[in-house]
């Protein structure tokens, strides 16, 4: 008798993931239109010579004395950022499509309204920079409509020169922290953005609150305090903001500490993700409150004290010198 042994056919292993990945760039115009900038098949793409992805321009502040050689370093300021796009725009279909694409792209740029330049980093992250139009070189050919392509040199300006990372939130509470963590269901119910990253700090206790800033400069947080609490103080390494009034259960206060766009305390009902019908109560803050940034570095100590069973949420967008 002959015996047969059967075995599964050999299945070769999956090929390894390529070690190199592209850095993709895109543009969202002030009008909401979306444009790929690193995909030549899209009909619009950047050519070599792009500026704005690397370091901003720094300006050293110093003082001099005729009695002392050299100078004394007083700090560094960062200038606004000028960006340059050498663009190629084309259509393979015909003059009508070329003119439509050309007109639509130029409508996405404006000297008074900002659009967003996004750098999609290998690994899934992204950084953004808000830009407004400054100027553009003339196209190189007078018959571009007939030929179906044009080259442009576009100069743009970022009033705020740092590339911004994605939003990061940490939460701490006196009671059960799970009540304050925003789930996927909450994002659907309350319209939370899908690209927001939510973190729970280790242990979630107020006394052990820490925050990591992996950016290149200090960043100002947005603080949200969810009631119930009768008094709360939040801050960074001893520089605190004191909210000396009661916050009822189901209500919250939010303080944007950014010195340019923030420093306002909003109070209102908390729907699980945001304050509804906010009221400005900035004048009720303790006058000794200090609005300070979270320094760059890992596990920076926060100082949070609270009377009651509420929760504290810190939200930041870290700032970077470069687009990657």
URDACOR-V364957 format. One line per field, one symbol per residue. ss: DSSP state (a for helix, b for strand, c for the rest). psi: psi as a letter, one per 40 degrees, with the letter a starting at -180 (. if undefined). A space follows every 50 residues. Layout:
ss->???
psi->???
This chain:
ss->cccccccccccccccccccccccbbbbbcccccbbbcccaaacbbbcccc bccccccbbbbbbbbccbbbbbbbbbbbccbbbbbbbbbbccccaaaaaa aaaaaaacccccccbbbbbbcccccbbbbbbbbbbbcccccccaaaacbb bbbbbbbbccccbbcccbbbbbbcccaaaacccaaaaaaaccccccbbcc cccccaaacbbbbcccccbccbbbbbccbbbbbbbbccbbbbbcccbccc bbbbbbcccccccbbbbbbbccccbbbbbbcaaacccccccccbccbbbb bbbbbbbbccbbbbbbccbbcccc
psi->hhhhhiiiihhiiiiihhehiihiiihhideeihhhefgdeeehiiiieh ieeaiihihhhiiiheehiaihheahihiihhihhhihhihedidddddd ddddddeeiiedhiahhhhhhheeiiiihhiihdiiiiidhefddddeii hihhhihhdheihhaihhhiiiidbhddeehhiddddddefiidehhhih ihdeiddehihhheaeiihhihhhhhihieiihiahfehihhgfiihihe iiihhhehedebfhhihaiheedihifihhfdeeiheeihhiihiiiifh hihhiihafaihhhhihihidie.
